[in-house]
Amino acid sequence: MSGNDAANVYRILDANANRAREALRVAEEAARFALERADLAEAFKRLRHDLREALGRLDPHQMLAARDTAGDIGTAISTETERQRAGAMDVARAALKRLTEALRAIEEYGKVVDAGVAAAVEKLRYRAYDLEKRFEEAARPAGKLAAGGLCVLVTESLCRRPWREVLRAVLAGGAAAIQIREKQSADRALLARAREAVAAAHEAGALAIVNDRPDLAVLAAADGVHLGQDDLAPEEGRRTVGPNRLVGVSTHSLAQALAAAVAGADYIGCGPMFQSTTKPQEAIPGPAMCAEVTARVDLPVMAIGGITPANAAQALATGARWLAVSSDICGAEDPEAETRRLVELIRSQTHP
């Protein structure tokens, strides 16, 4: 490779290294301050550190010597869309696109200088793809609702084991969402618990919902709030949590489900499906009502109330893609095994 060619390659590597590092910082700031997602902010920071290590194999003197910002014709080339951003999330999304593009350029031109650098950056590029997906899921949690899954309502009074142990178990067992449901807790204690549970859920890749309290859902950086018929109206909950967090609504009739959908709910809680030890009811709407709701309401439906592995198939046969379970798992001797059992049943029924 000629001296001029080497200088050109190093110039390309330097420009894209700067672009990648800057993009990671931009994304990290959005994760930290806009999404308040410590897990994502840490992941971006770790990727930035690992990129610095990978680039450390290159000759820093040659990198700097090749830099020529004043002579870079690309600095004068721009498009109108580059100058316009709709908000913090839009800024971060653009940065993440620049990140993967820059990593690809480093990987390809790195092959000319050091194959080891190219191989290391290739792995970082795949991590960046995954982080981009995680970031988008965090920014738009409604996107995860369509997949369905198991939501575990964690209530300490129903737990046979310590609630933290139960929480870890259900997340290890594959629950796609958790809901913090503590009706009697004082505000400060509930907020502290919600923050702890939200952090654990996000680390596991699960959604985290706070029951009843949209204000605490925001303060805990949860993915949303779940409201009952006697709680705030869905539109009031939406005003508190904003457009990007989830608002779920418990319904006990088709009319309530239709009203919740009109009011802007993201998903419908439907039940009770069966008699429940958690909330005994005189009248049980049951699977028939849930089937009506799934047929008439174009929103994800979460069946709830007395669901166990023995009757879960009946609930799923209504068309609901989510099952919400509390006492059957919280009160189990082995909550992780019980969670896995229900998760596998949901997968077999909804993804045959």
N, C-alpha and C positions, 0 to 999 in steps of 0.2 A: 504494500500500500504506500503510495507516494505521500510526501509530507503534506501536500496541499489537500489530498483526499482525507488524510487523518485529521487535519484541522477541521474540515467540513463535517466529518462524523462527530468529532468532539463538540463542535458547535451545536449540532442537532441534539446530541445527548444532553448538553448543558441546558438548552432551551426547554427541552421536555422534562428534565428533572425539576427545573424551577416551576414549570406548569403543574406538574403532578403534586409537588409539595404544597403549592399555593392552593390547589383544588382541595387537597385533604384538609388544610386548615379551614377553608371556607365551609366545607361539609361538617367538620367537627364543631364549628361555632353554631351552626344551625341545630345540630343534634343536642348540643349543650344548652343553648339559650332559647331556641324556638320550640323544640320538642321536649326539652328537659329529660332526655334519654341518656342516662349515665353510661349504659351499656354500649350504646352506639358511639358516644363521644370517646369512650375508652378504646373502642375498636378502631376508630379512625386514627386516634393518636398512636396506637400500636402499629398500624399499617405505615404511618409516617415514619416511625422509628425504624421499622424493618426496611423501608425503602432507603433510608439514609445508610443503613448497614450494607445493603446490596450495592449501592452506588459508591460505597467506600472502597470498593475494589478498583475503581477507576482512578487514574492519575489526576488528582485535584488541580495540579499546576497546568496540565494540558487543558482541562475543562475551563479554567478561568482564562487561560491565554487565548482560547478559541472564542470567548465571548465577545460579541461586537453588537451591542444593543443599538448604537447609533446607525450602524450599517445594515440593520435587519430590515429588509423591505416589508416583512410581515407586519411590523408595527403600524404601518400606514394603511393596512387592509382591514376593513371591518364591514359588518352588515348592520342594518337597522335593528334586527332582532337582538344583536349582541348588546345593544344599548338600552334595551327594555326588559324589565323584570316585573312580574306581577306581585311578588312578595318574597318573603324569606325562603319559602320552600322552593320557589322558582329559581332563586339564586343558587341554592344548594343543588338542585337537579342539574342545572347547567354546569356547575363545578364538577359533579360526578361524571358527566359525559366527557368533560375535558380530561378528567383523571384517567379513565380507561383508554382514551385515545393516546394520551401522553405515555402511558405505560406500554402500550403496543409499539409506539415509535421507539421507546428506549429498548424494548426487547429486540426489535428487528435490527436496529443500528448497533446495539450492543454486541450482536453476533460478530461484527467486524472486528471489534476490539477485544472482547473477553466473553467466551461462550458461557462461562460461569455466571456472569452478570445477567446475560440474557435468560438463562434458565431460572435464576432467582426472581427476576422481574416477571417472568411468565406466571409463576406461582402467585405473586402479589396481584397480578391482573385478575386472576380467577377470584381471589379474595375480594377485590374491588367490585366485581360483578355481584357477588353475594351481598356485600355491604350496600350496594345500590338498591338491591331488592329489599333488604331489611329496612333501609331508610324509607323507601316508598310505602312499605306496609305500616311503618310507624306514623308516617304523615297522613295516610289514608287507611285507617284500620277497618273501614267498611269493606275494603277489598278482600279481607280475610273471612268475612262472614259467609260468602258464597260456598266456601269449601265445606262448611259444616264441621261437626265434631262434638266433643264433650265439654260442657261447662260445669265446673264444680263450684258450688256455693259453699264457701268455708265459713262456718259459724262455730266459735269456740265451744259453746255449750253442747254442741252435738258431737264433738270430737272425743273419741275414746282415748286417743293419744294427744300429746301437746299440739296445739294448733300449728306451730311452725313445722313440726315433724310431719303433720298431715299435709300441709302446703307443699313441702318438698316432695312428699310421696306422690301427690297427684300430678305434679309437674313432671316428675321422673316417669310416671306411668303414661304420659302422653296426652294429658288434658290440653285441649286447644284454647281454653279460656278458664279463668277463675273469676269468681265474684266474691268480694268481701261483703259479708252480710252480718252486721253486728247491730241489732236494733237498740240495745241498751247501753252501748258504750258512750262515754263522754267524748266530746268533740276532739280534744287533744289526743286522747288515747286512740281514738278511731283513726285520726289522721296519721299518727305514727305507725299504726298497724297497716294502714292502707299503703303508705310509702314503702314499707318493708315488703309487703306482698307484691306490689307493683314491680319493684326492682327484681324480685325473684322470678316473677312471671315473664318479664321482658328478657331476662337472661336466658330463660328456657325457650323463648320464642313464642310465648302464649299471650293472648289478650288478657288485660286486667280491667275489670269492671267494678265500680263501687255502687253498692245498693243504696237507693233513696237520696243520696246526697251529691248533687251536681257540683256544689261548691268544693267539697272535699275531693271529688274526682279530679277537678282542675288542680287543686293544691298538691295532690299526690301524683300528678302527671300520669293518671290512669288513661286508658283508652276510651272510657266512656262511663255512663251512669245507667243504672236500671231503675225505672220508676214504676211504682204500683198505682192502682186506680185511686188511692187516697193521697198520693204524693203530688208534687208539682205536675202541672200539665206538661205534655211533651214539648210544646212550643216554649214554655218557660224554662224547662230544662235545657233546651237548645240554646236559648239566649245566654245561659250561664256557661255551658261547656263549649260553645262556639260551633262552627260548621264542620270541623274535622273530627271531633270526638263522636263516639257512638251514643245514641239515645235508644235504649230498649224500653219496652212497655209491657207490663203484665196485663193480660186480658183473659176474661172468663166467658166471653160470648163473641159471636161473629160481629155484632154491632160494635163492641168495644175495639175489636181488632181493626175494623174498617175505619173507625174514628181515629185510632192511633196512627194508622197509615196516612190519613189525610193531614194529621197534625205534624207529620214529619219524622216519625219514628224510623230508625234504621233496621230494627228487627222487632219481632213480636214474640213475647213470651206467652205461651198458650197452655192453659190448664185450669185446675188440676186434671192431670190425666187419670190418676188413680188416687185412692185414699192415701193420705200421707200422715206419718207420725209427726212431721214438722209442723204442718198447718192443717189439722183435721177440718173437713168441710162437711156440711150437711148435704149439699148438692155438688155432685162431681160432673162437670161438663163432659169429661172423658175424650177418648179418641175420635168420636163422631164429630164433636165440635172442632177439634184440631184439623180434621180432614176438610171440613168446610172452610176453615181459615186458609189452609194451604191452597185450596182451589180458587179462592176469591181474592186473596191478598198477595200482591207481587213483591213480597219481602221475605227474607229468611225467617223461618219460624223455629222457635226453641220450645220444644215440649218439656213440661215441668210438672212435678207433683207425683210422688210415690213411685218413681221409676226405679226399677231394679233390673238386673240381668234377666230375670224370669219374664218380665213384661216389656222389656225395651223394644222388642221386635214389633209389638202392637203399636207402640208410639211412633216408630219409624215408618210403619206401613201407612200412616196418615199423610206422608209426604214431608214431614218435618225433617230437616237435615241436622238439627242440633238437639241434643238431650241435655237438660239441666238437672243435676243430681246433687243432693245434699247429704241427708242422713245415711243413705246406703253406703256412701264412701267415707264420710267423716266418722261414722260410727263403726267402721269395719276394723277387724283385728289387723288386717293387712291392706291399708288404703291404696298402696301402689298396685298390688295385684288386682284389687277390685276395679281400679281405674283402668288398668290394661284390659281387663275383661270387657268392660263397656266400650272402650275405644275400638277394640278389635271387632266387636259386634256392630258398631256403627259403620266401620269400614266395610265389613262384609255385606251390609244391607244397602249402603249408599254408593259403594264403588265395587259392585260385584265383578 
